[in-house]
């Protein structure tokens, strides 16, 4: 039974294209794709089929929530909060996590200066598009594969708010990352 959130009607897509076989890895005994779909539905957002054409989303007049399957444990409450923020303020909302790795510049093939990680974020889930933004875009599956590129396009065209996602929303890139996320989100038996 879905949790109750005071959220506007919205459509949601769990993004799985161009993510290899990792969406089918298991976390807490479920495939990442199942965990991500559960979180989306539990937030009160209506999941739509991946084959839904963009024109159908535009015709709905509803906001669209893009939820990356590689952020499967994003809490439903965070998805709902981002949706409410996007609709209330009519801006795109993008979930991000702080960068904790040391990041270096490469100049002419040589390692250069260290970038200030306080100025860096990593895109995670969700990306929430208010109805006016949905209507102004014509996206296909190929446009949804790389969320960082999509975020850059959105920032060039629309007002965007970055919202820091909770640790559970971290993105996984490997089976080892899945194991770390599973440990992070394990429910202790008390």
DOBA-836668 format. One line per 3 residues: number of its first residue (from 1); their letters; for each residue z, x negated, y negated of N, C-alpha, C, O. Coordinates in Angstrom, 2 decimals. Layout:
residues N
NUM = a = Z X Y Z X Y Z X Y Z X Y; ...
//
This chain:
residues 190
1 = xxx = 0.00 -0.85 1.18 0.00 0.00 0.00 0.00 -0.89 -1.24 0.87 -1.75 -1.37; -0.95 -0.71 -2.14 -1.02 -1.57 -3.33 0.22 -1.44 -4.20 0.83 -0.37 -4.30; 0.59 -2.55 -4.84 1.67 -2.55 -5.80 1.19 -1.77 -7.02 -0.01 -1.69 -7.28
4 = xxx = 2.11 -1.22 -7.76 1.73 -0.44 -8.93 1.76 -1.30 -10.19 2.80 -1.84 -10.56; 0.64 -1.42 -10.83 0.52 -2.09 -12.11 -0.12 -1.11 -13.06 -0.94 -0.29 -12.66; 0.24 -1.20 -14.32 -0.39 -0.36 -15.32 -1.64 -1.11 -15.80 -1.64 -1.72 -16.88
7 = xxx = -2.68 -1.06 -14.99 -3.90 -1.78 -15.32 -5.05 -0.80 -15.52 -5.10 0.26 -14.90; -5.97 -1.18 -16.40 -7.15 -0.33 -16.58 -8.04 -0.41 -15.34 -7.93 -1.34 -14.54; -8.92 0.57 -15.18 -9.90 0.51 -14.10 -10.73 -0.75 -14.28 -11.13 -1.09 -15.39
10 = xxx = -10.99 -1.43 -13.19 -11.79 -2.66 -13.23 -12.38 -2.90 -11.86 -11.86 -2.45 -10.84; -13.48 -3.62 -11.85 -14.13 -4.03 -10.61 -13.87 -5.51 -10.40 -13.81 -6.28 -11.36; -13.72 -5.91 -9.15 -13.45 -7.31 -8.85 -14.36 -7.84 -7.77 -14.74 -7.13 -6.84
13 = xxx = -14.70 -9.11 -7.90 -15.56 -9.78 -6.92 -14.81 -11.01 -6.42 -14.36 -11.83 -7.21; -14.70 -11.13 -5.09 -14.18 -12.35 -4.48 -15.38 -13.26 -4.27 -16.29 -12.94 -3.52; -15.37 -14.40 -4.95 -16.51 -15.32 -4.91 -16.42 -16.23 -3.68 -15.45 -16.97 -3.52
16 = xxx = -17.44 -16.15 -2.82 -17.46 -16.98 -1.61 -18.71 -17.85 -1.50 -18.72 -18.80 -0.72; -19.77 -17.53 -2.26 -21.03 -18.28 -2.14 -20.86 -19.73 -2.54 -20.11 -20.05 -3.47; -21.55 -20.60 -1.84 -21.58 -22.05 -2.10 -20.21 -22.70 -2.02 -19.92 -23.64 -2.76
19 = xxx = -19.37 -22.21 -1.13 -18.04 -22.79 -0.95 -17.85 -23.28 0.48 -16.72 -23.52 0.93; -18.97 -23.44 1.21 -18.92 -23.98 2.56 -18.15 -23.08 3.50 -18.13 -21.86 3.33; -17.52 -23.69 4.50 -16.77 -22.92 5.49 -15.30 -22.75 5.12 -14.57 -22.03 5.80
22 = xxx = -14.85 -23.39 4.05 -13.44 -23.33 3.66 -12.92 -21.90 3.45 -11.75 -21.65 3.75; -13.73 -20.95 2.95 -13.21 -19.60 2.80 -12.71 -18.97 4.10 -11.99 -17.97 4.08; -13.09 -19.56 5.24 -12.70 -19.00 6.53 -11.57 -19.80 7.19 -11.17 -19.51 8.32
25 = xxx = -11.06 -20.81 6.47 -9.88 -21.53 6.95 -8.69 -20.57 6.88 -8.72 -19.60 6.12; -7.68 -20.84 7.67 -6.53 -19.95 7.73 -5.39 -20.42 6.84 -5.09 -21.61 6.75; -4.77 -19.44 6.19 -3.53 -19.66 5.44 -2.59 -18.52 5.82 -2.94 -17.35 5.69
28 = xxx = -1.42 -18.87 6.29 -0.46 -17.87 6.78 -1.11 -16.94 7.82 -0.81 -15.75 7.86; -2.01 -17.51 8.65 -2.63 -16.75 9.73 -3.80 -15.88 9.33 -4.35 -15.17 10.17; -4.20 -15.93 8.07 -5.33 -15.12 7.58 -6.38 -16.04 6.96 -6.04 -17.11 6.44
31 = xxx = -7.64 -15.63 7.02 -8.70 -16.39 6.36 -8.47 -16.35 4.84 -7.98 -15.36 4.31; -8.84 -17.44 4.17 -8.70 -17.47 2.71 -9.38 -16.26 2.08 -8.84 -15.68 1.13; -10.53 -15.87 2.59 -11.27 -14.74 2.01 -10.45 -13.46 2.15 -10.48 -12.62 1.25
34 = xxx = -9.74 -13.29 3.25 -8.90 -12.10 3.43 -7.72 -12.13 2.47 -7.36 -11.11 1.88; -7.11 -13.30 2.30 -5.97 -13.43 1.38 -6.40 -13.14 -0.06 -5.69 -12.45 -0.80; -7.56 -13.66 -0.45 -8.05 -13.43 -1.82 -8.39 -11.95 -2.03 -8.08 -11.39 -3.08
37 = xxx = -9.03 -11.33 -1.04 -9.37 -9.91 -1.16 -8.10 -9.05 -1.22 -8.05 -8.09 -1.98; -7.09 -9.40 -0.43 -5.82 -8.67 -0.46 -5.21 -8.74 -1.85 -4.78 -7.73 -2.41; -5.16 -9.95 -2.42 -4.57 -10.14 -3.74 -5.30 -9.32 -4.78 -4.67 -8.68 -5.63
40 = xxx = -6.61 -9.32 -4.72 -7.41 -8.54 -5.68 -7.09 -7.05 -5.55 -6.82 -6.38 -6.55; -7.14 -6.53 -4.33 -6.86 -5.11 -4.12 -5.43 -4.74 -4.47 -5.18 -3.67 -5.01; -4.48 -5.62 -4.15 -3.07 -5.36 -4.42 -2.78 -5.31 -5.92 -1.80 -4.69 -6.33
43 = xxx = -3.61 -5.94 -6.71 -3.42 -5.96 -8.17 -3.82 -4.63 -8.82 -3.52 -4.39 -9.99; -4.51 -3.79 -8.06 -4.99 -2.53 -8.62 -6.45 -2.59 -9.05 -6.99 -1.61 -9.57; -7.09 -3.73 -8.84 -8.49 -3.93 -9.19 -9.33 -3.50 -7.98 -8.99 -3.82 -6.85
46 = xxx = -10.43 -2.78 -8.21 -11.27 -2.30 -7.13 -12.26 -3.37 -6.69 -13.16 -3.74 -7.46; -12.11 -3.88 -5.46 -13.08 -4.89 -4.98 -14.46 -4.26 -4.78 -14.58 -3.12 -4.33; -15.50 -5.02 -5.12 -16.87 -4.58 -4.88 -17.54 -5.56 -3.94 -17.14 -6.72 -3.82
49 = xxx = -18.55 -5.09 -3.29 -19.31 -5.88 -2.33 -20.04 -7.01 -3.04 -20.53 -6.84 -4.16; -20.13 -8.15 -2.39 -20.84 -9.30 -2.97 -22.30 -8.98 -3.27 -22.89 -9.61 -4.15; -22.87 -8.04 -2.57 -24.27 -7.70 -2.78 -24.51 -6.77 -3.97 -25.65 -6.42 -4.26
52 = xxx = -23.45 -6.37 -4.65 -23.60 -5.48 -5.80 -24.39 -6.19 -6.89 -24.06 -7.31 -7.28; -25.42 -5.54 -7.38 -26.24 -6.14 -8.43 -25.52 -6.05 -9.77 -24.74 -5.13 -10.01; -25.78 -7.04 -10.63 -25.10 -7.10 -11.93 -25.34 -5.83 -12.74 -24.45 -5.35 -13.43
55 = xxx = -26.55 -5.29 -12.65 -26.87 -4.06 -13.39 -25.92 -2.92 -13.00 -25.56 -2.10 -13.85; -25.52 -2.87 -11.75 -24.57 -1.86 -11.31 -23.20 -2.05 -11.94 -22.51 -1.08 -12.27; -22.80 -3.31 -12.11 -21.53 -3.60 -12.78 -21.59 -3.20 -14.25 -20.64 -2.65 -14.79
58 = xxx = -22.73 -3.49 -14.89 -22.92 -3.11 -16.29 -22.85 -1.59 -16.42 -22.18 -1.06 -17.31; -23.54 -0.88 -15.52 -23.57 0.58 -15.57 -22.18 1.21 -15.40 -21.93 2.30 -15.90; -21.28 0.52 -14.72 -19.94 1.07 -14.50 -19.15 1.18 -15.80 -18.27 2.03 -15.93
61 = xxx = -19.47 0.30 -16.78 -18.72 0.27 -18.03 -17.32 -0.29 -17.90 -16.51 -0.17 -18.82; -17.01 -0.89 -16.76 -15.68 -1.42 -16.50 -15.64 -2.94 -16.66 -16.67 -3.60 -16.56; -14.45 -3.49 -16.91 -14.32 -4.94 -16.90 -14.56 -5.46 -15.48 -14.42 -4.72 -14.50
64 = xxx = -14.91 -6.73 -15.39 -15.15 -7.36 -14.09 -14.24 -8.57 -13.96 -14.15 -9.41 -14.86; -13.57 -8.64 -12.82 -12.66 -9.74 -12.51 -13.32 -10.60 -11.43 -13.62 -10.11 -10.34; -13.53 -11.87 -11.74 -14.10 -12.82 -10.78 -12.94 -13.60 -10.19 -12.21 -14.30 -10.90
67 = xxx = -12.76 -13.48 -8.88 -11.63 -14.12 -8.19 -12.19 -15.10 -7.17 -12.85 -14.71 -6.21; -11.92 -16.38 -7.37 -12.43 -17.43 -6.49 -11.67 -17.45 -5.17 -10.44 -17.52 -5.16; -12.40 -17.38 -4.08 -11.81 -17.42 -2.75 -11.01 -18.71 -2.54 -10.11 -18.76 -1.70
70 = xxx = -11.34 -19.77 -3.30 -10.63 -21.04 -3.15 -9.31 -21.06 -3.93 -8.64 -22.09 -4.00; -8.95 -19.93 -4.51 -7.62 -19.71 -5.13 -7.00 -18.49 -4.44 -6.65 -17.52 -5.11; -6.87 -18.53 -3.11 -6.56 -17.32 -2.35 -5.17 -16.74 -2.58 -4.96 -15.55 -2.35
73 = xxx = -4.23 -17.55 -3.02 -2.86 -17.08 -3.15 -2.49 -16.72 -4.60 -1.31 -16.61 -4.93; -3.51 -16.53 -5.45 -3.24 -16.10 -6.81 -2.47 -14.79 -6.75 -2.93 -13.83 -6.13; -1.30 -14.74 -7.38 -0.49 -13.52 -7.30 -1.21 -12.31 -7.91 -1.84 -12.43 -8.96
76 = xxx = -1.11 -11.16 -7.26 -1.71 -9.94 -7.81 -1.22 -9.67 -9.23 -1.99 -9.18 -10.06; 0.03 -9.97 -9.53 0.56 -9.71 -10.87 -0.16 -10.55 -11.92 -0.38 -10.09 -13.04; -0.55 -11.79 -11.57 -1.27 -12.63 -12.53 -2.67 -12.08 -12.76 -3.15 -12.05 -13.89
79 = xxx = -3.34 -11.64 -11.70 -4.67 -11.02 -11.86 -4.57 -9.81 -12.78 -5.40 -9.64 -13.67; -3.55 -8.97 -12.56 -3.38 -7.77 -13.38 -3.08 -8.13 -14.84 -3.63 -7.52 -15.75; -2.22 -9.13 -15.06 -1.88 -9.54 -16.43 -3.12 -10.04 -17.17 -3.31 -9.72 -18.34
82 = xxx = -3.95 -10.81 -16.49 -5.17 -11.32 -17.12 -6.13 -10.19 -17.46 -6.77 -10.21 -18.51; -6.23 -9.20 -16.58 -7.08 -8.05 -16.83 -6.60 -7.29 -18.07 -7.39 -6.97 -18.95; -5.32 -7.01 -18.13 -4.76 -6.28 -19.27 -5.01 -7.05 -20.57 -5.40 -6.46 -21.57
85 = xxx = -4.79 -8.37 -20.54 -5.01 -9.21 -21.72 -6.47 -9.11 -22.18 -6.75 -8.93 -23.36; -7.40 -9.24 -21.23 -8.83 -9.21 -21.58 -9.23 -7.87 -22.20 -9.99 -7.84 -23.16; -8.74 -6.78 -21.65 -9.11 -5.46 -22.14 -8.44 -5.17 -23.49 -9.09 -4.66 -24.40
88 = xxx = -7.17 -5.50 -23.61 -6.46 -5.23 -24.86 -7.03 -6.00 -26.04 -7.10 -5.49 -27.16; -7.45 -7.25 -25.79 -7.90 -8.11 -26.89 -9.41 -8.32 -26.91 -9.93 -9.00 -27.80; -10.12 -7.75 -25.94 -11.58 -7.85 -25.86 -12.07 -9.29 -25.92 -13.02 -9.62 -26.64
91 = xxx = -11.39 -10.14 -25.14 -11.87 -11.51 -24.98 -11.90 -11.85 -23.49 -11.23 -11.20 -22.68; -12.66 -12.86 -23.16 -12.70 -13.36 -21.79 -11.37 -14.06 -21.54 -10.86 -14.77 -22.41; -10.82 -13.87 -20.35 -9.60 -14.57 -19.95 -9.95 -15.43 -18.74 -10.55 -14.96 -17.78
94 = xxx = -9.54 -16.71 -18.82 -9.81 -17.65 -17.73 -8.49 -18.26 -17.28 -7.75 -18.84 -18.09; -8.19 -18.12 -15.99 -7.01 -18.75 -15.42 -7.26 -20.25 -15.26 -8.31 -20.67 -14.79; -6.27 -21.04 -15.66 -6.39 -22.50 -15.56 -5.07 -23.07 -15.03 -4.02 -22.43 -15.12
97 = xxx = -5.14 -24.25 -14.50 -3.97 -25.02 -14.08 -4.00 -26.36 -14.80 -5.07 -26.88 -15.10; -2.82 -26.92 -15.09 -2.78 -28.24 -15.72 -3.37 -29.30 -14.78 -3.31 -29.16 -13.55; -3.91 -30.34 -15.36 -4.41 -31.48 -14.57 -3.27 -32.46 -14.41 -2.65 -32.87 -15.39
100 = xxx = -2.99 -32.85 -13.17 -1.89 -33.79 -12.93 -2.39 -35.17 -12.50 -1.62 -36.13 -12.47; -3.67 -35.26 -12.16 -4.24 -36.54 -11.76 -4.53 -37.41 -12.97 -4.73 -36.90 -14.08; -4.57 -38.71 -12.76 -5.03 -39.62 -13.80 -6.55 -39.54 -13.83 -7.20 -39.68 -12.80
103 = xxx = -7.10 -39.31 -15.02 -8.55 -39.16 -15.17 -9.04 -40.29 -16.07 -8.54 -40.49 -17.17; -10.04 -41.01 -15.57 -10.60 -42.15 -16.29 -12.03 -41.84 -16.73 -12.75 -41.10 -16.06; -12.41 -42.41 -17.85 -13.81 -42.36 -18.28 -14.57 -43.44 -17.54 -14.01 -44.48 -17.20
106 = xxx = -15.83 -43.19 -17.29 -16.72 -44.22 -16.74 -17.81 -44.45 -17.77 -18.53 -43.53 -18.14; -17.93 -45.71 -18.22 -18.90 -46.07 -19.25 -19.77 -47.19 -18.69 -19.28 -48.26 -18.32; -21.09 -46.92 -18.65 -22.05 -47.91 -18.14 -21.64 -48.46 -16.79 -21.80 -49.66 -16.52
109 = xxx = -21.12 -47.59 -15.92 -20.76 -48.00 -14.57 -19.41 -48.69 -14.45 -19.04 -49.12 -13.36; -18.67 -48.80 -15.54 -17.35 -49.44 -15.51 -16.26 -48.43 -15.84 -16.46 -47.52 -16.65; -15.11 -48.60 -15.21 -13.98 -47.73 -15.48 -13.46 -48.04 -16.88 -13.21 -49.20 -17.23
112 = xxx = -13.30 -46.99 -17.66 -12.87 -47.15 -19.04 -11.50 -46.57 -19.30 -10.60 -46.67 -18.47; -11.37 -45.95 -20.43 -10.09 -45.45 -20.91 -9.57 -44.29 -20.06 -10.34 -43.57 -19.43; -8.27 -44.14 -20.05 -7.62 -43.01 -19.41 -7.61 -41.84 -20.39 -7.22 -41.99 -21.55
115 = xxx = -8.04 -40.67 -19.90 -8.05 -39.48 -20.73 -6.64 -38.87 -20.76 -5.90 -38.95 -19.78; -6.29 -38.28 -21.88 -5.00 -37.61 -22.01 -5.05 -36.32 -21.22 -5.76 -35.38 -21.60; -4.30 -36.25 -20.12 -4.37 -35.07 -19.27 -3.79 -33.83 -19.94 -4.02 -32.72 -19.47
118 = xxx = -3.04 -33.99 -21.04 -2.56 -32.83 -21.79 -3.72 -32.05 -22.42 -3.56 -30.88 -22.77; -4.86 -32.70 -22.57 -6.04 -32.06 -23.14 -6.96 -31.48 -22.07 -8.02 -30.94 -22.40; -6.57 -31.60 -20.80 -7.44 -31.18 -19.69 -6.82 -30.03 -18.92 -5.60 -29.93 -18.79
121 = xxx = -7.68 -29.15 -18.41 -7.26 -28.08 -17.51 -8.26 -27.98 -16.38 -9.38 -28.47 -16.47; -7.83 -27.34 -15.31 -8.70 -27.10 -14.17 -8.87 -25.59 -14.02 -7.89 -24.85 -13.96; -10.11 -25.14 -13.97 -10.40 -23.73 -13.83 -9.92 -23.26 -12.45 -10.14 -23.92 -11.44
124 = xxx = -9.27 -22.11 -12.44 -8.91 -21.47 -11.17 -9.25 -19.99 -11.30 -10.27 -19.65 -11.91; -8.45 -19.13 -10.77 -8.73 -17.69 -10.84 -7.70 -17.02 -11.72 -6.55 -17.47 -11.82; -8.11 -15.96 -12.34 -9.43 -15.32 -12.37 -10.22 -15.70 -13.61 -9.72 -16.40 -14.50
127 = xxx = -11.45 -15.22 -13.66 -12.20 -15.11 -14.92 -12.40 -13.62 -15.10 -13.00 -12.95 -14.26; -11.88 -13.10 -16.22 -11.96 -11.66 -16.49 -12.92 -11.43 -17.66 -12.78 -12.02 -18.73; -13.88 -10.56 -17.42 -14.91 -10.24 -18.40 -14.72 -8.81 -18.89 -14.84 -7.87 -18.09
130 = xxx = -14.42 -8.61 -20.19 -14.34 -7.24 -20.70 -15.71 -6.58 -20.65 -16.73 -7.27 -20.54; -15.76 -5.24 -20.73 -17.04 -4.53 -20.58 -18.16 -5.01 -21.51 -19.31 -5.10 -21.07; -17.85 -5.33 -22.76 -18.90 -5.79 -23.68 -19.51 -7.11 -23.22 -20.70 -7.34 -23.40
133 = xxx = -18.69 -7.97 -22.63 -19.20 -9.25 -22.10 -20.04 -8.99 -20.86 -21.10 -9.59 -20.69; -19.56 -8.11 -19.98 -20.33 -7.76 -18.78 -21.71 -7.26 -19.19 -22.72 -7.65 -18.60; -21.75 -6.41 -20.20 -23.02 -5.85 -20.67 -23.94 -6.90 -21.28 -25.16 -6.75 -21.25
136 = xxx = -23.36 -7.96 -21.84 -24.15 -9.00 -22.50 -24.64 -10.10 -21.58 -25.36 -11.00 -22.01; -24.27 -10.02 -20.33 -24.66 -11.05 -19.36 -25.58 -10.46 -18.31 -25.59 -9.25 -18.09; -26.34 -11.33 -17.66 -27.13 -10.95 -16.50 -26.92 -12.06 -15.49 -27.68 -13.03 -15.45
139 = xxx = -25.89 -11.90 -14.66 -25.52 -12.97 -13.74 -25.93 -12.62 -12.32 -25.91 -11.46 -11.91; -26.29 -13.64 -11.59 -26.56 -13.52 -10.17 -25.61 -14.41 -9.42 -24.83 -15.14 -10.02; -25.65 -14.35 -8.09 -24.74 -15.17 -7.29 -24.80 -16.66 -7.63 -23.78 -17.35 -7.57
142 = xxx = -25.97 -17.15 -7.98 -26.11 -18.57 -8.32 -25.34 -18.92 -9.59 -24.92 -20.07 -9.76; -25.14 -17.96 -10.48 -24.41 -18.21 -11.72 -22.90 -18.19 -11.51 -22.15 -18.65 -12.37; -22.46 -17.66 -10.39 -21.04 -17.51 -10.11 -20.50 -18.61 -9.19 -19.31 -18.63 -8.90
145 = xxx = -21.37 -19.50 -8.74 -20.94 -20.54 -7.80 -20.05 -21.58 -8.45 -19.08 -22.02 -7.85; -20.37 -21.99 -9.66 -19.63 -23.05 -10.35 -18.87 -22.43 -11.53 -19.45 -22.18 -12.59; -17.58 -22.19 -11.32 -16.79 -21.52 -12.36 -16.63 -22.37 -13.61 -16.53 -21.82 -14.71
148 = xxx = -16.59 -23.68 -13.47 -16.47 -24.54 -14.66 -17.70 -24.39 -15.55 -17.59 -24.32 -16.77; -18.88 -24.36 -14.94 -20.11 -24.17 -15.72 -20.15 -22.78 -16.34 -20.55 -22.63 -17.50; -19.73 -21.77 -15.58 -19.69 -20.42 -16.13 -18.71 -20.35 -17.31 -19.01 -19.73 -18.33
151 = xxx = -17.56 -20.99 -17.16 -16.57 -21.00 -18.25 -17.15 -21.65 -19.51 -16.90 -21.17 -20.61; -17.91 -22.71 -19.35 -18.52 -23.38 -20.50 -19.51 -22.45 -21.20 -19.55 -22.38 -22.43; -20.32 -21.73 -20.42 -21.28 -20.78 -21.00 -20.52 -19.68 -21.74 -20.89 -19.32 -22.86
154 = xxx = -19.48 -19.17 -21.12 -18.71 -18.09 -21.75 -18.06 -18.57 -23.05 -18.06 -17.84 -24.03; -17.52 -19.78 -23.06 -16.87 -20.31 -24.27 -17.88 -20.50 -25.41 -17.51 -20.40 -26.58; -19.14 -20.77 -25.06 -20.17 -20.92 -26.09 -20.57 -19.58 -26.71 -21.02 -19.53 -27.85
157 = xxx = -20.40 -18.49 -25.95 -20.93 -17.19 -26.40 -19.88 -16.15 -26.79 -20.19 -15.22 -27.53; -18.65 -16.31 -26.32 -17.65 -15.27 -26.50 -16.28 -15.87 -26.81 -16.04 -17.04 -26.52; -15.39 -15.06 -27.40 -14.01 -15.52 -27.54 -13.38 -15.63 -26.14 -13.53 -14.74 -25.31
160 = xxx = -12.69 -16.73 -25.90 -12.09 -16.99 -24.59 -10.63 -17.38 -24.77 -10.28 -18.14 -25.67; -9.79 -16.85 -23.91 -8.39 -17.25 -23.88 -8.12 -17.88 -22.52 -8.39 -17.29 -21.47; -7.57 -19.09 -22.55 -7.15 -19.76 -21.32 -5.71 -19.38 -21.05 -4.86 -19.48 -21.94
163 = xxx = -5.43 -18.95 -19.83 -4.05 -18.59 -19.45 -3.62 -19.48 -18.29 -4.31 -19.59 -17.28; -2.46 -20.11 -18.46 -1.97 -20.97 -17.39 -1.55 -20.13 -16.20 -0.69 -19.26 -16.30; -2.17 -20.43 -15.08 -1.90 -19.71 -13.83 -0.68 -20.31 -13.16 -0.37 -21.48 -13.36
166 = xxx = 0.02 -19.52 -12.36 1.17 -20.04 -11.63 0.73 -21.02 -10.55 -0.44 -21.03 -10.16; 1.65 -21.85 -10.07 1.30 -22.85 -9.04 0.62 -22.26 -7.81 -0.23 -22.91 -7.20; 0.98 -21.03 -7.44 0.38 -20.40 -6.25 -1.12 -20.16 -6.42 -1.83 -19.97 -5.43
169 = xxx = -1.59 -20.17 -7.65 -3.01 -19.91 -7.93 -3.86 -21.17 -7.84 -5.05 -21.14 -8.13; -3.24 -22.27 -7.43 -4.00 -23.53 -7.38 -5.22 -23.41 -6.49 -5.25 -22.65 -5.52; -6.22 -24.17 -6.86 -7.50 -24.19 -6.14 -7.41 -25.17 -4.98 -6.82 -26.24 -5.11
172 = xxx = -8.00 -24.81 -3.85 -8.04 -25.70 -2.70 -9.46 -26.23 -2.53 -10.44 -25.51 -2.73; -9.55 -27.49 -2.16 -10.86 -28.12 -1.96 -11.05 -28.69 -0.56 -12.13 -29.18 -0.23; -9.99 -28.63 0.26 -10.05 -29.23 1.59 -9.01 -28.58 2.48 -8.11 -27.89 1.99
175 = xxx = -9.12 -28.79 3.80 -8.08 -28.28 4.70 -6.68 -28.83 4.35 -5.68 -28.13 4.53; -6.61 -30.07 3.87 -5.31 -30.62 3.47 -4.74 -29.84 2.29 -3.53 -29.58 2.24; -5.59 -29.46 1.33 -5.13 -28.64 0.20 -4.62 -27.28 0.68 -3.64 -26.76 0.15
178 = xxx = -5.28 -26.72 1.69 -4.84 -25.43 2.24 -3.44 -25.58 2.83 -2.59 -24.72 2.65; -3.21 -26.68 3.53 -1.89 -26.92 4.13 -0.81 -27.04 3.05 0.29 -26.52 3.21; -1.13 -27.71 1.95 -0.18 -27.84 0.84 0.09 -26.46 0.23 1.25 -26.11 -0.03
181 = xxx = -0.97 -25.67 -0.01 -0.79 -24.35 -0.59 0.00 -23.44 0.36 0.82 -22.64 -0.09; -0.24 -23.57 1.64 0.51 -22.77 2.60 2.00 -23.10 2.55 2.84 -22.20 2.61; 2.32 -24.38 2.44 3.73 -24.79 2.34 4.33 -24.29 1.02 5.48 -23.85 0.98
184 = xxx = 3.55 -24.37 -0.06 4.03 -23.93 -1.37 4.33 -22.43 -1.39 5.25 -21.98 -2.07; 3.55 -21.66 -0.63 3.69 -20.21 -0.68 4.40 -19.62 0.54 4.42 -18.41 0.74; 4.99 -20.49 1.34 5.73 -19.99 2.52 6.96 -19.21 2.06 7.67 -19.60 1.13
187 = xxx = 7.18 -18.11 2.72 8.35 -17.28 2.44 9.49 -17.79 3.30 9.40 -17.82 4.53; 10.56 -18.20 2.64 11.69 -18.73 3.41 12.40 -17.59 4.11 12.58 -16.50 3.56; 12.79 -17.86 5.32 13.55 -16.86 6.09 15.02 -17.15 5.90 15.55 -18.14 6.40
190 = x = 15.66 -16.27 5.15 16.99 -16.57 4.73 18.07 -15.94 5.44 19.24 -16.17 5.11
//
